[in-house]
């Protein structure tokens, strides 16, 4: 993980639940690349074929609501999504994402599918490069930034334990 991300926007609305992110019938693995094949498959059937490394999901309120499954952020990471920008997140999705190293940004950004978005975690700015519109957000505390840079809670803990 690095502090700045730039990618094409994939736009979704409010209350995107974990079943929309990764349908329940595909929860038979924790392999991010396998899960990625089915990310948003019932909402945007060709998402897994069209998403590119570094793309950014942009959504409305309560992104990641529903079941408390870690599979949802894993599927997004496996698909190449570098960051998710939303007005708000379900708390369990937020925590699961941080725990596995997927950056989330709470900001309201007007953007259309395919427009270029830049997220600077250190400066706390997200920008629609197509329109110039910017939104600010609270930067992560240093410990959380470090946790995500190490790939999440498990790699951090293994390093701390010398495993």
KOLFIDO-863197 format. One record per atom (N, C-alpha, C, O, CB): residue in three letters; x, y, z. Coordinates in steps of 0.2 Angstrom, whole numbers, plus 5000, padded with zeros to 4 digits. Each point is the difference from the previous one (the first is absolute). Glycine has a CB too. Example, Ala and Ser with C-alpha at 12.3 -4.5 7.8 and 13.67 -1.06 7.14 Angstrom:
<sites>
ALA506649725039ALA499650065000ALA500450065000ALA500549995003ALA498649955003SER500750114990SER500450065001SER499650055003SER500350065001SER500349914989
</sites>
This chain:
<sites>
UNK500449945000UNK499650065000UNK500450065000UNK500650005003UNK498549945003UNK500750114990UNK500450075000UNK499550055002UNK499449985001UNK501449984991UNK499450105009UNK499550055003UNK499650044994UNK499550035002UNK501349985007UNK499449984985UNK499650034995UNK499749954995UNK500449954998UNK500350165003UNK498749894997UNK499749964995UNK499750044994UNK499750055001UNK500149865008UNK500250064985UNK499750034994UNK499749954996UNK500449954998UNK500450155002UNK498649904999UNK499749954996UNK499350024997UNK499750065002UNK500949865005UNK499150044989UNK499350024997UNK499549985005UNK500149955004UNK500350034985UNK499150065011UNK499449995005UNK499549954998UNK499949994994UNK500350135009UNK499649845002UNK499549954999UNK499450035005UNK500149995006UNK500749914990UNK498750125001UNK499550045005UNK499449955002UNK499749974996UNK500650144998UNK499549905012UNK499549965003UNK499650055005UNK500250055001UNK500449844998UNK498850095002UNK499650045004UNK500049995008UNK500649985002UNK498750034988UNK500250005013UNK500049995008UNK499849935001UNK499749964996UNK499950165006UNK500649865004UNK499849935003UNK500249954996UNK499749954999UNK499450105006UNK501549954992UNK500349944997UNK500249955005UNK500550015004UNK500050064986UNK499249875010UNK500149955005UNK500649954998UNK500150004994UNK498750025010UNK501449945001UNK500549964998UNK499849944995UNK500449974997UNK500150055015UNK498849974988UNK499849954995UNK500050034993UNK500149964995UNK499249995014UNK500750114990UNK500150034994UNK500750004998UNK500249994994UNK498850085007UNK501549945004UNK500750004998UNK500249934999UNK500450004995UNK499850105012UNK499649864996UNK500249934999UNK499449955002UNK499949995006UNK501450034996UNK498449954993UNK499449965002UNK500249945004UNK500549975000UNK499050074989UNK500049955016UNK500149955005UNK500249934997UNK500449965003UNK498850105004UNK500649924987UNK500149934997UNK500850004998UNK500249944999UNK498650054997UNK501550065005UNK500850004998UNK500450015006UNK500650014999UNK499150034990UNK500049955017UNK500450005006UNK500449945002UNK500049995006UNK499250104998UNK501049874991UNK500349935002UNK500750015000UNK500449955002UNK498749994993UNK501250125005UNK500750015000UNK500250065003UNK499650055000UNK500549884990UNK500550085012UNK500350075003UNK500550024995UNK500350055001UNK499549925011UNK500350004982UNK500550024995UNK499750064996UNK499550004997UNK500949885002UNK500050175002UNK499750074997UNK500050004993UNK499550034997UNK501050025012UNK499949914987UNK500050004993UNK499349964998UNK499750024995UNK501649995004UNK498649945004UNK499449964999UNK499450045001UNK499550004996UNK501149895007UNK499350145003UNK499550045002UNK499950064995UNK499450014998UNK500749965014UNK500450054985UNK500050064995UNK499649984994UNK499750054997UNK501449995007UNK498949904994UNK499649984994UNK499350015001UNK499650014995UNK501249915003UNK498950095008UNK499350015001UNK499850065003UNK499450015002UNK500649875000UNK500550174999UNK499950065003UNK499450044996UNK500150014994UNK501150005010UNK498350014999UNK499550044997UNK499649964994UNK499750034996UNK500950085008UNK499549834996UNK499849964994UNK499250004999UNK499849994995UNK501249945007UNK498650095003UNK499350004999UNK499850074999UNK499450024999UNK500549885009UNK500650154993UNK499850074999UNK500350034994UNK499750034996UNK500349985016UNK500649974986UNK500450024994UNK500349934998UNK500649995002UNK499650145001UNK499449834993UNK500349944998UNK500749994997UNK500349955001UNK498550034997UNK501450074999UNK500750004997UNK500550045004UNK500550014997UNK499049974992UNK500350035017UNK500550045004UNK500749975001UNK500550034999UNK498550015007UNK501049894995UNK500749975001UNK500450004993UNK500650005001UNK498949935008UNK500250084986UNK500350004993UNK500350074998UNK500450014997UNK498949895000UNK500350155006UNK500150074998UNK500450045005UNK500450054998UNK498649944996UNK501049995012UNK500350045005UNK500849994999UNK500249954998UNK498950035011UNK501350084992UNK500750005000UNK500350015006UNK499850035005UNK500150014983UNK500749935013UNK500450015006UNK500150085001UNK500250044996UNK500549855002UNK499150135008UNK500050075002UNK499450035000UNK499950065002UNK501249944994UNK498449975001UNK499350044999UNK499750015007UNK500249975005UNK499649974984UNK499850115012UNK499750025006UNK499249995000UNK499750034995UNK501350055006UNK498849895004UNK499250005001UNK499850065003UNK500350025006UNK499749864995UNK499550154997UNK499750065003UNK499349995001UNK499649984995UNK501250104999UNK498949935012UNK499349995002UNK499750055004UNK500450055002UNK499949834997UNK499150115003UNK499650045005UNK500149985007UNK500649995002UNK498650034989UNK500249985012UNK500049995008UNK500049925001UNK499749974996UNK499850155006UNK500849875004UNK499949935002UNK500349944996UNK499749955000UNK499350095006UNK501649984991UNK500349954996UNK500249945004UNK500350015005UNK500150084987UNK499549855006UNK500249945003UNK499649975006UNK500249975004UNK500950074993UNK498249985003UNK499649985005UNK499849934999UNK500249974995UNK499350155006UNK500249855003UNK499849935000UNK500449955004UNK500250025006UNK499450014983UNK500649925008UNK500349955004UNK500850025002UNK500250044996UNK499149874998UNK500950075011UNK500750025002UNK500549954997UNK500449985004UNK499150075007UNK500549954983UNK500549954997UNK500650044997UNK500050054997UNK499149875000UNK501550055005UNK500650034997UNK500149994993UNK500450034996UNK500149955015UNK499149974986UNK500049984993UNK499950074995UNK500350004995UNK499349885008UNK500050164999UNK499850064996UNK500650044999UNK500250014994UNK498749995010UNK501550035001UNK500650044998UNK500549964997UNK500450024996UNK499350055013UNK500449864992UNK500549964997UNK499849994993UNK500550014995UNK499749935015UNK499250064988UNK499849994993UNK500250074996UNK500249994994UNK498849935009UNK500950135000UNK500150074997UNK500850004999UNK500250024995UNK498850045010UNK501449935000UNK500750005000UNK500249954994UNK500550024996UNK499650015016UNK499749914988UNK500249954995UNK499850024993UNK500449994995UNK499449935013UNK499750124991UNK499850034994UNK500550064998UNK499950024994UNK498949945008UNK501550065002UNK500550064998UNK499850075003UNK500350054999UNK500049884991UNK499150075013UNK499850065003UNK500550035005UNK500249965005UNK498650014993UNK501450095001UNK500550035005UNK499750035006UNK500450015005UNK500350014985UNK498750015009UNK499750045006UNK499350004999UNK499749994994UNK501350085007UNK498649945004UNK499350014999UNK499850075004UNK500250015005UNK499649874995UNK499950164996UNK499850075002UNK499250005001UNK499749984995UNK501350084999UNK498749955012UNK499350005001UNK499850055005UNK500550035004UNK499549854993UNK499450155003UNK499850045005UNK500049985007UNK500250035005UNK499150024986UNK500649885010UNK500149975006UNK500049924999UNK499849984995UNK499650115011UNK500949884999UNK500149934999UNK499649965006UNK500050035006UNK501149994988UNK498749925005UNK499849965006UNK500649995004UNK500549984997UNK498549964996UNK500950065013UNK500650005005UNK500449934999UNK500650005000UNK498850085008UNK500249864992UNK500449944999UNK500450004994UNK500549974999UNK498649975008UNK500650084987UNK500350004994UNK500750055000UNK500549984998UNK498450004996UNK501050075010UNK500650055001UNK500549965003UNK500650004998UNK498650105002UNK500649875006UNK500549965004UNK500449954996UNK500649995000UNK498750045010UNK500349934987UNK500249944996UNK500550034994UNK500549974999UNK498549965003UNK500850124995UNK500550034995UNK500650025003UNK500649994997UNK498450054996UNK501050005012UNK500750025003UNK500449945002UNK500650004999UNK498850115005UNK500249844999UNK500449945002UNK500349964995UNK500549975001UNK498750025008UNK500650024985UNK500449964994UNK500350054996UNK500449984995UNK498749945005UNK500950155001UNK500450054997UNK499750034994UNK500350034995UNK500649905008UNK498450074996UNK499750044995UNK499850075003UNK499650005004UNK499949894991UNK500850165002UNK499850075002UNK499350024998UNK499849994995UNK501450045004UNK498550005006UNK499350034999UNK500050075002UNK500450025004UNK499149874999UNK500250154993UNK499950075001UNK499350025001UNK499649994995UNK501550034998UNK498850025012UNK499350035001UNK500050074997UNK500250045003UNK499649885007UNK499950084984UNK499950074997UNK499550004995UNK499849944997UNK501450085005UNK498550034997UNK499450014995UNK500450034993UNK500250055000UNK498849965009UNK501049954986UNK500350024994UNK499549994994UNK499849944999UNK501450035006UNK498750084991UNK499649994994UNK500449974995UNK500550044998UNK498750055005UNK500749864994UNK500449974995UNK499549954996UNK499549975002UNK501650045005UNK499149984987UNK499749954995UNK500449944999UNK500650015000UNK498750094995UNK500449855003UNK500449944998UNK500650024995UNK499850034995UNK499249895007UNK501650054999UNK500550014996UNK500450065001UNK500650014997UNK498849934995UNK500450115011UNK500350065001UNK500649995005UNK500049955004UNK499050124995UNK501649965000UNK500649995004UNK499950035007UNK499850065000UNK500949944989UNK499549975016UNK500050025007UNK500749995003UNK500349954999UNK498450025002UNK501550085003UNK500650005004UNK499850005007UNK499650045002UNK501150014988UNK499649915014UNK499950005007UNK500750005003UNK500549974999UNK498549965001UNK501150125005UNK500650015003UNK499949995008UNK499750055003UNK500750044988UNK499849865011UNK499849985007UNK500450055005UNK499750015005UNK500149874992UNK500850145001UNK500450045005UNK499750075000UNK500050035006UNK501049904992UNK498850104997UNK499750065000UNK499350015001UNK499750055002UNK501249984990UNK498849915008UNK499250005001UNK499650034995UNK499550045001UNK500849965011UNK499949994981UNK499750034995UNK499849954995UNK500449954998UNK500250165004UNK498849894995UNK499849964995UNK499750044994UNK499750055002UNK500049865006UNK500550084986UNK499950054995UNK499749964993UNK500349954998UNK500750135007UNK498549954992UNK499849984994UNK500450044995UNK499950064999UNK498949915005UNK501749994993UNK500450034995UNK499750034994UNK500250044996UNK500749885008UNK498550054994UNK499650024994UNK499750075001UNK499950044995UNK499949845002UNK500050135009UNK499650075002UNK500450045004UNK499850065000UNK499149884999UNK501650045005UNK500450045004UNK499750005007UNK500250035005UNK500150044985UNK499149905011UNK499650005007UNK500549975005UNK500249944998UNK498650074996UNK501250015012UNK500449975005UNK499650005006UNK499550045001UNK501650004995UNK499049915008UNK499749995007UNK500649985005UNK500449974998UNK498450004997UNK501150065011UNK500549985005UNK499749955005UNK499449995000UNK501150124999UNK500049855004UNK499849955005UNK500550005005UNK500650024999UNK498849914992UNK500450045015UNK500549995005UNK500549954999UNK499949944998UNK499250095010UNK501649994992UNK500549954999UNK500049955005UNK499850015006UNK500950084989UNK499649855004UNK500049945004UNK500650025005UNK500550044999UNK499149884993UNK500350065015UNK500550005005UNK500649964997UNK500049964996UNK499250065014UNK501450004992UNK500649974998UNK500049925001UNK500349974996UNK500350145007UNK499249875003UNK500049935001UNK499549964994UNK500249954998UNK500050075015UNK499350014986UNK499549974995UNK500450004993UNK499949954996UNK499050085010UNK501450024992UNK500450014994UNK500549945000UNK500149974995UNK499750165004UNK500649875006UNK500549955000UNK499749935000UNK500349954996UNK500450125011UNK498749914996UNK499749945000UNK499849984993UNK500149954997UNK499550075014UNK500150034985UNK499849994993UNK500649994996UNK500049964995UNK499050105007UNK501649984999UNK500649994996UNK500349935001UNK500349974995UNK499950155006UNK499749855004UNK500349935002UNK499549954997UNK500249945000UNK500450105010UNK498849984987UNK499649954997UNK499449985004UNK499649954999UNK501450014995UNK499050075012UNK499449995005UNK500249975006UNK500650005002UNK498749984989UNK500250005013UNK500249985007UNK500449935001UNK500450005004UNK498550064999UNK500949894993UNK500449945000UNK500750014998UNK500449975004UNK498549974994UNK501350094997UNK500750014998UNK500450045006UNK500549985001UNK499250014986UNK499950065015UNK500350045005UNK500149965007UNK500650005003UNK498850104992UNK500249865007UNK500049965006UNK500649944999UNK500449995004UNK498450034998UNK501249954992UNK500549954998UNK500750045001UNK500549975003UNK498749964989UNK500950135005UNK500650035001UNK500250025007UNK500649995002UNK499250064987UNK499749975015UNK500150025007UNK500249935004UNK500450015005UNK498850094994UNK500549854999UNK500249935004UNK500649974997UNK500249955002UNK498650045000UNK501550034992UNK500649974997UNK499849944997UNK500449964999UNK500350095009UNK498749944989UNK499849944996UNK500250004993UNK499849964996UNK499350035012
</sites>
